[in-house]
Amino acid sequence: MLYTVSRSPYHDDFNAMLGLVSDTDDVLLTQNGVLLGINDNRYLTELARTGAGIYVLKEDLEARGLSEQVSDRVMVIDYNGFVSLTVKHQQNFAW
């Protein structure tokens, strides 16, 4: 399953999502969800423990001036990468 996270982990019940994510899933961070992909974020550490692939949309990182702060645990992708993830996963859950 592809989970798309568009809201800040500080404003959601992030632990509820963590209970759903597994190592066969991918998580894409968009909009304010990119805050989850920043270095030293405690929520990112928890998400990485699930074994899921973690991606962040480059355009949303740049729009927030966070490109230099993204963790090396996160793969930065563009819109073509986003399309590839949606093709890979038949199911999508927006968070």
mmCIF file as gemmi writes it, N, C-alpha and C atoms, coordinates in Angstrom:
data_model
loop_
_atom_site.group_PDB
_atom_site.id
_atom_site.type_symbol
_atom_site.label_atom_id
_atom_site.label_alt_id
_atom_site.label_comp_id
_atom_site.label_asym_id
_atom_site.label_entity_id
_atom_site.label_seq_id
_atom_site.pdbx_PDB_ins_code
_atom_site.Cartn_x
_atom_site.Cartn_y
_atom_site.Cartn_z
_atom_site.occupancy
_atom_site.B_iso_or_equiv
_atom_site.pdbx_formal_charge
_atom_site.auth_seq_id
_atom_site.auth_asym_id
_atom_site.pdbx_PDB_model_num
ATOM 1 N N . MET Axp A 1 ? 0.846 -1.173 0 1 0 ? 1 A 1
ATOM 2 C CA . MET Axp A 1 ? 0 0 0 1 0 ? 1 A 1
ATOM 3 C C . MET Axp A 1 ? 0.893 1.238 0 1 0 ? 1 A 1
ATOM 4 N N . LEU Axp A 2 ? 0.428 2.278 -0.659 1 0 ? 2 A 1
ATOM 5 C CA . LEU Axp A 2 ? 1.107 3.568 -0.643 1 0 ? 2 A 1
ATOM 6 C C . LEU Axp A 2 ? 0.359 4.493 0.311 1 0 ? 2 A 1
ATOM 7 N N . TYR Axp A 3 ? 1.055 4.976 1.313 1 0 ? 3 A 1
ATOM 8 C CA . TYR Axp A 3 ? 0.504 5.957 2.241 1 0 ? 3 A 1
ATOM 9 C C . TYR Axp A 3 ? 1.034 7.321 1.835 1 0 ? 3 A 1
ATOM 10 N N . THR Axp A 4 ? 0.144 8.273 1.608 1 0 ? 4 A 1
ATOM 11 C CA . THR Axp A 4 ? 0.569 9.642 1.325 1 0 ? 4 A 1
ATOM 12 C C . THR Axp A 4 ? 0.253 10.484 2.557 1 0 ? 4 A 1
ATOM 13 N N . VAL Axp A 5 ? 1.278 11.148 3.05 1 0 ? 5 A 1
ATOM 14 C CA . VAL Axp A 5 ? 1.158 11.953 4.265 1 0 ? 5 A 1
ATOM 15 C C . VAL Axp A 5 ? 1.314 13.418 3.865 1 0 ? 5 A 1
ATOM 16 N N . SER Axp A 6 ? 0.238 14.177 4.007 1 0 ? 6 A 1
ATOM 17 C CA . SER Axp A 6 ? 0.265 15.58 3.598 1 0 ? 6 A 1
ATOM 18 C C . SER Axp A 6 ? 0.17 16.55 4.773 1 0 ? 6 A 1
ATOM 19 N N . ARG Axp A 7 ? 0.026 16.025 5.968 1 0 ? 7 A 1
ATOM 20 C CA . ARG Axp A 7 ? -0.081 16.892 7.145 1 0 ? 7 A 1
ATOM 21 C C . ARG Axp A 7 ? 1.1 16.665 8.086 1 0 ? 7 A 1
ATOM 22 N N . SER Axp A 8 ? 1.407 17.675 8.83 1 0 ? 8 A 1
ATOM 23 C CA . SER Axp A 8 ? 2.495 17.605 9.798 1 0 ? 8 A 1
ATOM 24 C C . SER Axp A 8 ? 2.237 16.491 10.808 1 0 ? 8 A 1
ATOM 25 N N . PRO Axp A 9 ? 3.268 15.718 11.16 1 0 ? 9 A 1
ATOM 26 C CA . PRO Axp A 9 ? 3.07 14.668 12.17 1 0 ? 9 A 1
ATOM 27 C C . PRO Axp A 9 ? 2.734 15.25 13.54 1 0 ? 9 A 1
ATOM 28 N N . TYR Axp A 10 ? 2.979 16.53 13.726 1 0 ? 10 A 1
ATOM 29 C CA . TYR Axp A 10 ? 2.7 17.182 15.005 1 0 ? 10 A 1
ATOM 30 C C . TYR Axp A 10 ? 1.225 17.539 15.157 1 0 ? 10 A 1
ATOM 31 N N . HIS Axp A 11 ? 0.452 17.447 14.058 1 0 ? 11 A 1
ATOM 32 C CA . HIS Axp A 11 ? -0.962 17.804 14.098 1 0 ? 11 A 1
ATOM 33 C C . HIS Axp A 11 ? -1.878 16.625 13.818 1 0 ? 11 A 1
ATOM 34 N N . ASP Axp A 12 ? -1.351 15.432 13.796 1 0 ? 12 A 1
ATOM 35 C CA . ASP Axp A 12 ? -2.133 14.229 13.507 1 0 ? 12 A 1
ATOM 36 C C . ASP Axp A 12 ? -1.859 13.168 14.564 1 0 ? 12 A 1
ATOM 37 N N . ASP Axp A 13 ? -2.677 12.15 14.55 1 0 ? 13 A 1
ATOM 38 C CA . ASP Axp A 13 ? -2.412 10.991 15.387 1 0 ? 13 A 1
ATOM 39 C C . ASP Axp A 13 ? -1.488 10.068 14.604 1 0 ? 13 A 1
ATOM 40 N N . PHE Axp A 14 ? -0.236 10.433 14.58 1 0 ? 14 A 1
ATOM 41 C CA . PHE Axp A 14 ? 0.741 9.726 13.77 1 0 ? 14 A 1
ATOM 42 C C . PHE Axp A 14 ? 0.893 8.27 14.208 1 0 ? 14 A 1
ATOM 43 N N . ASN Axp A 15 ? 0.744 8.006 15.485 1 0 ? 15 A 1
ATOM 44 C CA . ASN Axp A 15 ? 0.882 6.631 15.988 1 0 ? 15 A 1
ATOM 45 C C . ASN Axp A 15 ? -0.169 5.7 15.393 1 0 ? 15 A 1
ATOM 46 N N . ALA Axp A 16 ? -1.34 6.219 15.071 1 0 ? 16 A 1
ATOM 47 C CA . ALA Axp A 16 ? -2.377 5.396 14.441 1 0 ? 16 A 1
ATOM 48 C C . ALA Axp A 16 ? -1.911 4.921 13.071 1 0 ? 16 A 1
ATOM 49 N N . MET Axp A 17 ? -1.271 5.794 12.322 1 0 ? 17 A 1
ATOM 50 C CA . MET Axp A 17 ? -0.757 5.402 11.01 1 0 ? 17 A 1
ATOM 51 C C . MET Axp A 17 ? 0.382 4.398 11.16 1 0 ? 17 A 1
ATOM 52 N N . LEU Axp A 18 ? 1.247 4.611 12.132 1 0 ? 18 A 1
ATOM 53 C CA . LEU Axp A 18 ? 2.369 3.693 12.35 1 0 ? 18 A 1
ATOM 54 C C . LEU Axp A 18 ? 1.893 2.259 12.566 1 0 ? 18 A 1
ATOM 55 N N . GLY Axp A 19 ? 0.754 2.106 13.19 1 0 ? 19 A 1
ATOM 56 C CA . GLY Axp A 19 ? 0.21 0.779 13.433 1 0 ? 19 A 1
ATOM 57 C C . GLY Axp A 19 ? -0.236 0.069 12.159 1 0 ? 19 A 1
ATOM 58 N N . LEU Axp A 20 ? -0.396 0.816 11.078 1 0 ? 20 A 1
ATOM 59 C CA . LEU Axp A 20 ? -0.855 0.241 9.813 1 0 ? 20 A 1
ATOM 60 C C . LEU Axp A 20 ? 0.285 -0.069 8.847 1 0 ? 20 A 1
ATOM 61 N N . VAL Axp A 21 ? 1.371 0.667 8.926 1 0 ? 21 A 1
ATOM 62 C CA . VAL Axp A 21 ? 2.458 0.582 7.945 1 0 ? 21 A 1
ATOM 63 C C . VAL Axp A 21 ? 3.32 -0.651 8.187 1 0 ? 21 A 1
ATOM 64 N N . SER Axp A 22 ? 3.661 -1.345 7.086 1 0 ? 22 A 1
ATOM 65 C CA . SER Axp A 22 ? 4.529 -2.529 7.185 1 0 ? 22 A 1
ATOM 66 C C . SER Axp A 22 ? 5.705 -2.395 6.218 1 0 ? 22 A 1
ATOM 67 N N . ASP Axp A 23 ? 6.566 -3.397 6.24 1 0 ? 23 A 1
ATOM 68 C CA . ASP Axp A 23 ? 7.757 -3.346 5.405 1 0 ? 23 A 1
ATOM 69 C C . ASP Axp A 23 ? 7.47 -3.555 3.91 1 0 ? 23 A 1
ATOM 70 N N . THR Axp A 24 ? 6.251 -3.884 3.557 1 0 ? 24 A 1
ATOM 71 C CA . THR Axp A 24 ? 5.892 -4.002 2.137 1 0 ? 24 A 1
ATOM 72 C C . THR Axp A 24 ? 5.262 -2.727 1.594 1 0 ? 24 A 1
ATOM 73 N N . ASP Axp A 25 ? 5.118 -1.727 2.446 1 0 ? 25 A 1
ATOM 74 C CA . ASP Axp A 25 ? 4.485 -0.465 2.073 1 0 ? 25 A 1
ATOM 75 C C . ASP Axp A 25 ? 5.51 0.603 1.728 1 0 ? 25 A 1
ATOM 76 N N . ASP Axp A 26 ? 5.014 1.665 1.107 1 0 ? 26 A 1
ATOM 77 C CA . ASP Axp A 26 ? 5.796 2.875 0.871 1 0 ? 26 A 1
ATOM 78 C C . ASP Axp A 26 ? 5.016 4.047 1.435 1 0 ? 26 A 1
ATOM 79 N N . VAL Axp A 27 ? 5.747 5.051 1.918 1 0 ? 27 A 1
ATOM 80 C CA . VAL Axp A 27 ? 5.147 6.257 2.476 1 0 ? 27 A 1
ATOM 81 C C . VAL Axp A 27 ? 5.706 7.439 1.713 1 0 ? 27 A 1
ATOM 82 N N . LEU Axp A 28 ? 4.811 8.259 1.169 1 0 ? 28 A 1
ATOM 83 C CA . LEU Axp A 28 ? 5.218 9.453 0.435 1 0 ? 28 A 1
ATOM 84 C C . LEU Axp A 28 ? 4.814 10.689 1.227 1 0 ? 28 A 1
ATOM 85 N N . LEU Axp A 29 ? 5.781 11.542 1.504 1 0 ? 29 A 1
ATOM 86 C CA . LEU Axp A 29 ? 5.557 12.773 2.264 1 0 ? 29 A 1
ATOM 87 C C . LEU Axp A 29 ? 5.358 13.922 1.284 1 0 ? 29 A 1
ATOM 88 N N . THR Axp A 30 ? 4.235 14.613 1.398 1 0 ? 30 A 1
ATOM 89 C CA . THR Axp A 30 ? 3.924 15.754 0.539 1 0 ? 30 A 1
ATOM 90 C C . THR Axp A 30 ? 3.452 16.914 1.4 1 0 ? 30 A 1
ATOM 91 N N . GLN Axp A 31 ? 3.316 18.073 0.81 1 0 ? 31 A 1
ATOM 92 C CA . GLN Axp A 31 ? 2.829 19.274 1.478 1 0 ? 31 A 1
ATOM 93 C C . GLN Axp A 31 ? 3.507 19.427 2.838 1 0 ? 31 A 1
ATOM 94 N N . ASN Axp A 32 ? 2.76 19.637 3.92 1 0 ? 32 A 1
ATOM 95 C CA . ASN Axp A 32 ? 3.374 19.786 5.245 1 0 ? 32 A 1
ATOM 96 C C . ASN Axp A 32 ? 3.841 18.463 5.832 1 0 ? 32 A 1
ATOM 97 N N . GLY Axp A 33 ? 3.499 17.37 5.192 1 0 ? 33 A 1
ATOM 98 C CA . GLY Axp A 33 ? 3.993 16.067 5.613 1 0 ? 33 A 1
ATOM 99 C C . GLY Axp A 33 ? 5.495 15.94 5.448 1 0 ? 33 A 1
ATOM 100 N N . VAL Axp A 34 ? 6.11 16.828 4.644 1 0 ? 34 A 1
ATOM 101 C CA . VAL Axp A 34 ? 7.565 16.777 4.461 1 0 ? 34 A 1
ATOM 102 C C . VAL Axp A 34 ? 8.303 17.026 5.764 1 0 ? 34 A 1
ATOM 103 N N . LEU Axp A 35 ? 7.647 17.635 6.738 1 0 ? 35 A 1
ATOM 104 C CA . LEU Axp A 35 ? 8.281 17.867 8.042 1 0 ? 35 A 1
ATOM 105 C C . LEU Axp A 35 ? 8.696 16.56 8.697 1 0 ? 35 A 1
ATOM 106 N N . LEU Axp A 36 ? 8.008 15.491 8.35 1 0 ? 36 A 1
ATOM 107 C CA . LEU Axp A 36 ? 8.338 14.175 8.881 1 0 ? 36 A 1
ATOM 108 C C . LEU Axp A 36 ? 9.703 13.689 8.403 1 0 ? 36 A 1
ATOM 109 N N . GLY Axp A 37 ? 10.164 14.18 7.251 1 0 ? 37 A 1
ATOM 110 C CA . GLY Axp A 37 ? 11.422 13.72 6.669 1 0 ? 37 A 1
ATOM 111 C C . GLY Axp A 37 ? 12.65 14.512 7.056 1 0 ? 37 A 1
ATOM 112 N N . ILE Axp A 38 ? 12.522 15.395 8.017 1 0 ? 38 A 1
ATOM 113 C CA . ILE Axp A 38 ? 13.624 16.259 8.436 1 0 ? 38 A 1
ATOM 114 C C . ILE Axp A 38 ? 14.533 15.521 9.426 1 0 ? 38 A 1
ATOM 115 N N . ASN Axp A 39 ? 15.824 15.8 9.349 1 0 ? 39 A 1
ATOM 116 C CA . ASN Axp A 39 ? 16.81 15.211 10.272 1 0 ? 39 A 1
ATOM 117 C C . ASN Axp A 39 ? 16.362 15.319 11.729 1 0 ? 39 A 1
ATOM 118 N N . ASP Axp A 40 ? 16.681 14.288 12.503 1 0 ? 40 A 1
ATOM 119 C CA . ASP Axp A 40 ? 16.435 14.254 13.948 1 0 ? 40 A 1
ATOM 120 C C . ASP Axp A 40 ? 14.964 14.364 14.329 1 0 ? 40 A 1
ATOM 121 N N . ASN Axp A 41 ? 14.073 13.957 13.447 1 0 ? 41 A 1
ATOM 122 C CA . ASN Axp A 41 ? 12.649 13.959 13.757 1 0 ? 41 A 1
ATOM 123 C C . ASN Axp A 41 ? 12.305 12.629 14.423 1 0 ? 41 A 1
ATOM 124 N N . ARG Axp A 42 ? 11.767 12.669 15.621 1 0 ? 42 A 1
ATOM 125 C CA . ARG Axp A 42 ? 11.485 11.435 16.36 1 0 ? 42 A 1
ATOM 126 C C . ARG Axp A 42 ? 10.458 10.571 15.649 1 0 ? 42 A 1
ATOM 127 N N . TYR Axp A 43 ? 9.534 11.182 14.932 1 0 ? 43 A 1
ATOM 128 C CA . TYR Axp A 43 ? 8.533 10.409 14.2 1 0 ? 43 A 1
ATOM 129 C C . TYR Axp A 43 ? 9.163 9.665 13.021 1 0 ? 43 A 1
ATOM 130 N N . LEU Axp A 44 ? 10.157 10.263 12.405 1 0 ? 44 A 1
ATOM 131 C CA . LEU Axp A 44 ? 10.85 9.607 11.291 1 0 ? 44 A 1
ATOM 132 C C . LEU Axp A 44 ? 11.558 8.351 11.776 1 0 ? 44 A 1
ATOM 133 N N . THR Axp A 45 ? 12.162 8.415 12.932 1 0 ? 45 A 1
ATOM 134 C CA . THR Axp A 45 ? 12.835 7.248 13.506 1 0 ? 45 A 1
ATOM 135 C C . THR Axp A 45 ? 11.84 6.106 13.699 1 0 ? 45 A 1
ATOM 136 N N . GLU Axp A 46 ? 10.665 6.423 14.196 1 0 ? 46 A 1
ATOM 137 C CA . GLU Axp A 46 ? 9.632 5.408 14.403 1 0 ? 46 A 1
ATOM 138 C C . GLU Axp A 46 ? 9.149 4.84 13.07 1 0 ? 46 A 1
ATOM 139 N N . LEU Axp A 47 ? 8.967 5.698 12.079 1 0 ? 47 A 1
ATOM 140 C CA . LEU Axp A 47 ? 8.521 5.248 10.768 1 0 ? 47 A 1
ATOM 141 C C . LEU Axp A 47 ? 9.574 4.358 10.112 1 0 ? 47 A 1
ATOM 142 N N . ALA Axp A 48 ? 10.833 4.709 10.241 1 0 ? 48 A 1
ATOM 143 C CA . ALA Axp A 48 ? 11.911 3.916 9.645 1 0 ? 48 A 1
ATOM 144 C C . ALA Axp A 48 ? 11.945 2.506 10.23 1 0 ? 48 A 1
ATOM 145 N N . ARG Axp A 49 ? 11.566 2.353 11.476 1 0 ? 49 A 1
ATOM 146 C CA . ARG Axp A 49 ? 11.548 1.032 12.118 1 0 ? 49 A 1
ATOM 147 C C . ARG Axp A 49 ? 10.538 0.082 11.481 1 0 ? 49 A 1
ATOM 148 N N . THR Axp A 50 ? 9.552 0.601 10.76 1 0 ? 50 A 1
ATOM 149 C CA . THR Axp A 50 ? 8.549 -0.249 10.12 1 0 ? 50 A 1
ATOM 150 C C . THR Axp A 50 ? 9.133 -0.988 8.916 1 0 ? 50 A 1
ATOM 151 N N . GLY Axp A 51 ? 10.219 -0.473 8.363 1 0 ? 51 A 1
ATOM 152 C CA . GLY Axp A 51 ? 10.811 -1.074 7.178 1 0 ? 51 A 1
ATOM 153 C C . GLY Axp A 51 ? 10.204 -0.597 5.877 1 0 ? 51 A 1
ATOM 154 N N . ALA Axp A 52 ? 9.235 0.281 5.942 1 0 ? 52 A 1
ATOM 155 C CA . ALA Axp A 52 ? 8.595 0.817 4.737 1 0 ? 52 A 1
ATOM 156 C C . ALA Axp A 52 ? 9.559 1.737 3.991 1 0 ? 52 A 1
ATOM 157 N N . GLY Axp A 53 ? 9.372 1.854 2.688 1 0 ? 53 A 1
ATOM 158 C CA . GLY Axp A 53 ? 10.121 2.833 1.909 1 0 ? 53 A 1
ATOM 159 C C . GLY Axp A 53 ? 9.583 4.22 2.233 1 0 ? 53 A 1
ATOM 160 N N . ILE Axp A 54 ? 10.475 5.178 2.431 1 0 ? 54 A 1
ATOM 161 C CA . ILE Axp A 54 ? 10.047 6.535 2.793 1 0 ? 54 A 1
ATOM 162 C C . ILE Axp A 54 ? 10.535 7.485 1.708 1 0 ? 54 A 1
ATOM 163 N N . TYR Axp A 55 ? 9.601 8.219 1.118 1 0 ? 55 A 1
ATOM 164 C CA . TYR Axp A 55 ? 9.88 9.136 0.02 1 0 ? 55 A 1
ATOM 165 C C . TYR Axp A 55 ? 9.342 10.517 0.363 1 0 ? 55 A 1
ATOM 166 N N . VAL Axp A 56 ? 9.971 11.535 -0.204 1 0 ? 56 A 1
ATOM 167 C CA . VAL Axp A 56 ? 9.487 12.893 -0.017 1 0 ? 56 A 1
ATOM 168 C C . VAL Axp A 56 ? 9.481 13.584 -1.381 1 0 ? 56 A 1
ATOM 169 N N . LEU Axp A 57 ? 8.455 14.377 -1.621 1 0 ? 57 A 1
ATOM 170 C CA . LEU Axp A 57 ? 8.311 15.075 -2.889 1 0 ? 57 A 1
ATOM 171 C C . LEU Axp A 57 ? 9.217 16.308 -2.914 1 0 ? 57 A 1
ATOM 172 N N . LYS Axp A 58 ? 10.143 16.314 -3.843 1 0 ? 58 A 1
ATOM 173 C CA . LYS Axp A 58 ? 11.164 17.356 -3.963 1 0 ? 58 A 1
ATOM 174 C C . LYS Axp A 58 ? 10.56 18.758 -4.023 1 0 ? 58 A 1
ATOM 175 N N . GLU Axp A 59 ? 9.525 18.925 -4.806 1 0 ? 59 A 1
ATOM 176 C CA . GLU Axp A 59 ? 8.919 20.248 -4.977 1 0 ? 59 A 1
ATOM 177 C C . GLU Axp A 59 ? 8.36 20.796 -3.67 1 0 ? 59 A 1
ATOM 178 N N . ASP Axp A 60 ? 7.792 19.925 -2.847 1 0 ? 60 A 1
ATOM 179 C CA . ASP Axp A 60 ? 7.244 20.373 -1.567 1 0 ? 60 A 1
ATOM 180 C C . ASP Axp A 60 ? 8.349 20.681 -0.557 1 0 ? 60 A 1
ATOM 181 N N . LEU Axp A 61 ? 9.447 19.933 -0.615 1 0 ? 61 A 1
ATOM 182 C CA . LEU Axp A 61 ? 10.615 20.246 0.226 1 0 ? 61 A 1
ATOM 183 C C . LEU Axp A 61 ? 11.164 21.619 -0.113 1 0 ? 61 A 1
ATOM 184 N N . GLU Axp A 62 ? 11.351 21.843 -1.418 1 0 ? 62 A 1
ATOM 185 C CA . GLU Axp A 62 ? 11.912 23.115 -1.879 1 0 ? 62 A 1
ATOM 186 C C . GLU Axp A 62 ? 10.995 24.289 -1.544 1 0 ? 62 A 1
ATOM 187 N N . ALA Axp A 63 ? 9.696 24.097 -1.68 1 0 ? 63 A 1
ATOM 188 C CA . ALA Axp A 63 ? 8.734 25.173 -1.397 1 0 ? 63 A 1
ATOM 189 C C . ALA Axp A 63 ? 8.801 25.615 0.063 1 0 ? 63 A 1
ATOM 190 N N . ARG Axp A 64 ? 9.239 24.725 0.943 1 0 ? 64 A 1
ATOM 191 C CA . ARG Axp A 64 ? 9.334 25.032 2.368 1 0 ? 64 A 1
ATOM 192 C C . ARG Axp A 64 ? 10.762 25.324 2.819 1 0 ? 64 A 1
ATOM 193 N N . GLY Axp A 65 ? 11.68 25.356 1.858 1 0 ? 65 A 1
ATOM 194 C CA . GLY Axp A 65 ? 13.073 25.669 2.175 1 0 ? 65 A 1
ATOM 195 C C . GLY Axp A 65 ? 13.749 24.615 3.029 1 0 ? 65 A 1
ATOM 196 N N . LEU Axp A 66 ? 13.36 23.343 2.875 1 0 ? 66 A 1
ATOM 197 C CA . LEU Axp A 66 ? 13.867 22.284 3.746 1 0 ? 66 A 1
ATOM 198 C C . LEU Axp A 66 ? 14.786 21.288 3.037 1 0 ? 66 A 1
ATOM 199 N N . SER Axp A 67 ? 15.166 21.567 1.821 1 0 ? 67 A 1
ATOM 200 C CA . SER Axp A 67 ? 15.974 20.616 1.037 1 0 ? 67 A 1
ATOM 201 C C . SER Axp A 67 ? 17.271 20.237 1.729 1 0 ? 67 A 1
ATOM 202 N N . GLU Axp A 68 ? 17.892 21.169 2.42 1 0 ? 68 A 1
ATOM 203 C CA . GLU Axp A 68 ? 19.174 20.902 3.078 1 0 ? 68 A 1
ATOM 204 C C . GLU Axp A 68 ? 19.02 20.161 4.404 1 0 ? 68 A 1
ATOM 205 N N . GLN Axp A 69 ? 17.786 20.023 4.881 1 0 ? 69 A 1
ATOM 206 C CA . GLN Axp A 69 ? 17.559 19.407 6.187 1 0 ? 69 A 1
ATOM 207 C C . GLN Axp A 69 ? 16.962 18.009 6.107 1 0 ? 69 A 1
ATOM 208 N N . VAL Axp A 70 ? 16.773 17.491 4.892 1 0 ? 70 A 1
ATOM 209 C CA . VAL Axp A 70 ? 16.127 16.188 4.736 1 0 ? 70 A 1
ATOM 210 C C . VAL Axp A 70 ? 17.068 15.071 5.192 1 0 ? 70 A 1
ATOM 211 N N . SER Axp A 71 ? 16.501 14.084 5.85 1 0 ? 71 A 1
ATOM 212 C CA . SER Axp A 71 ? 17.265 12.953 6.374 1 0 ? 71 A 1
ATOM 213 C C . SER Axp A 71 ? 17.741 12.047 5.246 1 0 ? 71 A 1
ATOM 214 N N . ASP Axp A 72 ? 18.854 11.373 5.48 1 0 ? 72 A 1
ATOM 215 C CA . ASP Axp A 72 ? 19.341 10.411 4.49 1 0 ? 72 A 1
ATOM 216 C C . ASP Axp A 72 ? 18.529 9.114 4.516 1 0 ? 72 A 1
ATOM 217 N N . ARG Axp A 73 ? 17.589 8.997 5.437 1 0 ? 73 A 1
ATOM 218 C CA . ARG Axp A 73 ? 16.668 7.851 5.482 1 0 ? 73 A 1
ATOM 219 C C . ARG Axp A 73 ? 15.53 7.999 4.48 1 0 ? 73 A 1
ATOM 220 N N . VAL Axp A 74 ? 15.419 9.177 3.892 1 0 ? 74 A 1
ATOM 221 C CA . VAL Axp A 74 ? 14.309 9.515 3.011 1 0 ? 74 A 1
ATOM 222 C C . VAL Axp A 74 ? 14.825 9.677 1.587 1 0 ? 74 A 1
ATOM 223 N N . MET Axp A 75 ? 14.1 9.114 0.632 1 0 ? 75 A 1
ATOM 224 C CA . MET Axp A 75 ? 14.457 9.264 -0.777 1 0 ? 75 A 1
ATOM 225 C C . MET Axp A 75 ? 13.661 10.416 -1.374 1 0 ? 75 A 1
ATOM 226 N N . VAL Axp A 76 ? 14.368 11.386 -1.929 1 0 ? 76 A 1
ATOM 227 C CA . VAL Axp A 76 ? 13.737 12.549 -2.543 1 0 ? 76 A 1
ATOM 228 C C . VAL Axp A 76 ? 13.36 12.188 -3.981 1 0 ? 76 A 1
ATOM 229 N N . ILE Axp A 77 ? 12.075 12.406 -4.319 1 0 ? 77 A 1
ATOM 230 C CA . ILE Axp A 77 ? 11.602 12.089 -5.663 1 0 ? 77 A 1
ATOM 231 C C . ILE Axp A 77 ? 10.842 13.276 -6.249 1 0 ? 77 A 1
ATOM 232 N N . ASP Axp A 78 ? 10.684 13.266 -7.566 1 0 ? 78 A 1
ATOM 233 C CA . ASP Axp A 78 ? 9.901 14.284 -8.25 1 0 ? 78 A 1
ATOM 234 C C . ASP Axp A 78 ? 8.527 13.713 -8.599 1 0 ? 78 A 1
ATOM 235 N N . TYR Axp A 79 ? 7.758 14.444 -9.41 1 0 ? 79 A 1
ATOM 236 C CA . TYR Axp A 79 ? 6.417 13.975 -9.743 1 0 ? 79 A 1
ATOM 237 C C . TYR Axp A 79 ? 6.44 12.668 -10.545 1 0 ? 79 A 1
ATOM 238 N N . ASN Axp A 80 ? 7.468 12.457 -11.356 1 0 ? 80 A 1
ATOM 239 C CA . ASN Axp A 80 ? 7.58 11.188 -12.077 1 0 ? 80 A 1
ATOM 240 C C . ASN Axp A 80 ? 7.739 10.03 -11.1 1 0 ? 80 A 1
ATOM 241 N N . GLY Axp A 81 ? 8.513 10.246 -10.046 1 0 ? 81 A 1
ATOM 242 C CA . GLY Axp A 81 ? 8.657 9.235 -9.002 1 0 ? 81 A 1
ATOM 243 C C . GLY Axp A 81 ? 7.345 8.971 -8.281 1 0 ? 81 A 1
ATOM 244 N N . PHE Axp A 82 ? 6.57 10.029 -8.076 1 0 ? 82 A 1
ATOM 245 C CA . PHE Axp A 82 ? 5.257 9.909 -7.456 1 0 ? 82 A 1
ATOM 246 C C . PHE Axp A 82 ? 4.367 9.008 -8.311 1 0 ? 82 A 1
ATOM 247 N N . VAL Axp A 83 ? 4.376 9.249 -9.613 1 0 ? 83 A 1
ATOM 248 C CA . VAL Axp A 83 ? 3.581 8.424 -10.525 1 0 ? 83 A 1
ATOM 249 C C . VAL Axp A 83 ? 4.043 6.97 -10.459 1 0 ? 83 A 1
ATOM 250 N N . SER Axp A 84 ? 5.339 6.751 -10.414 1 0 ? 84 A 1
ATOM 251 C CA . SER Axp A 84 ? 5.871 5.386 -10.324 1 0 ? 84 A 1
ATOM 252 C C . SER Axp A 84 ? 5.384 4.673 -9.062 1 0 ? 84 A 1
ATOM 253 N N . LEU Axp A 85 ? 5.32 5.39 -7.954 1 0 ? 85 A 1
ATOM 254 C CA . LEU Axp A 85 ? 4.826 4.79 -6.71 1 0 ? 85 A 1
ATOM 255 C C . LEU Axp A 85 ? 3.348 4.424 -6.818 1 0 ? 85 A 1
ATOM 256 N N . THR Axp A 86 ? 2.562 5.273 -7.488 1 0 ? 86 A 1
ATOM 257 C CA . THR Axp A 86 ? 1.132 4.964 -7.628 1 0 ? 86 A 1
ATOM 258 C C . THR Axp A 86 ? 0.91 3.779 -8.559 1 0 ? 86 A 1
ATOM 259 N N . VAL Axp A 87 ? 1.79 3.61 -9.537 1 0 ? 87 A 1
ATOM 260 C CA . VAL Axp A 87 ? 1.696 2.444 -10.418 1 0 ? 87 A 1
ATOM 261 C C . VAL Axp A 87 ? 2.092 1.184 -9.652 1 0 ? 87 A 1
ATOM 262 N N . LYS Axp A 88 ? 3.098 1.284 -8.808 1 0 ? 88 A 1
ATOM 263 C CA . LYS Axp A 88 ? 3.591 0.142 -8.037 1 0 ? 88 A 1
ATOM 264 C C . LYS Axp A 88 ? 2.539 -0.388 -7.062 1 0 ? 88 A 1
ATOM 265 N N . HIS Axp A 89 ? 1.771 0.512 -6.473 1 0 ? 89 A 1
ATOM 266 C CA . HIS Axp A 89 ? 0.793 0.144 -5.443 1 0 ? 89 A 1
ATOM 267 C C . HIS Axp A 89 ? -0.629 0.315 -5.962 1 0 ? 89 A 1
ATOM 268 N N . GLN Axp A 90 ? -1.391 -0.743 -5.927 1 0 ? 90 A 1
ATOM 269 C CA . GLN Axp A 90 ? -2.783 -0.667 -6.365 1 0 ? 90 A 1
ATOM 270 C C . GLN Axp A 90 ? -3.653 0.066 -5.361 1 0 ? 90 A 1
ATOM 271 N N . GLN Axp A 91 ? -3.232 0.083 -4.104 1 0 ? 91 A 1
ATOM 272 C CA . GLN Axp A 91 ? -4.011 0.741 -3.068 1 0 ? 91 A 1
ATOM 273 C C . GLN Axp A 91 ? -3.247 1.942 -2.522 1 0 ? 91 A 1
ATOM 274 N N . ASN Axp A 92 ? -3.996 2.99 -2.203 1 0 ? 92 A 1
ATOM 275 C CA . ASN Axp A 92 ? -3.423 4.219 -1.679 1 0 ? 92 A 1
ATOM 276 C C . ASN Axp A 92 ? -4.265 4.671 -0.5 1 0 ? 92 A 1
ATOM 277 N N . PHE Axp A 93 ? -3.581 5.132 0.548 1 0 ? 93 A 1
ATOM 278 C CA . PHE Axp A 93 ? -4.273 5.668 1.712 1 0 ? 93 A 1
ATOM 279 C C . PHE Axp A 93 ? -3.703 7.045 1.992 1 0 ? 93 A 1
ATOM 280 N N . ALA Axp A 94 ? -4.554 8.065 1.925 1 0 ? 94 A 1
ATOM 281 C CA . ALA Axp A 94 ? -4.117 9.446 2.193 1 0 ? 94 A 1
ATOM 282 C C . ALA Axp A 94 ? -4.271 9.739 3.675 1 0 ? 94 A 1
ATOM 283 N N . TRP Axp A 95 ? -3.209 10.244 4.261 1 0 ? 95 A 1
ATOM 284 C CA . TRP Axp A 95 ? -3.194 10.547 5.695 1 0 ? 95 A 1
ATOM 285 C C . TRP Axp A 95 ? -3.045 12.014 5.904 1 0 ? 95 A 1
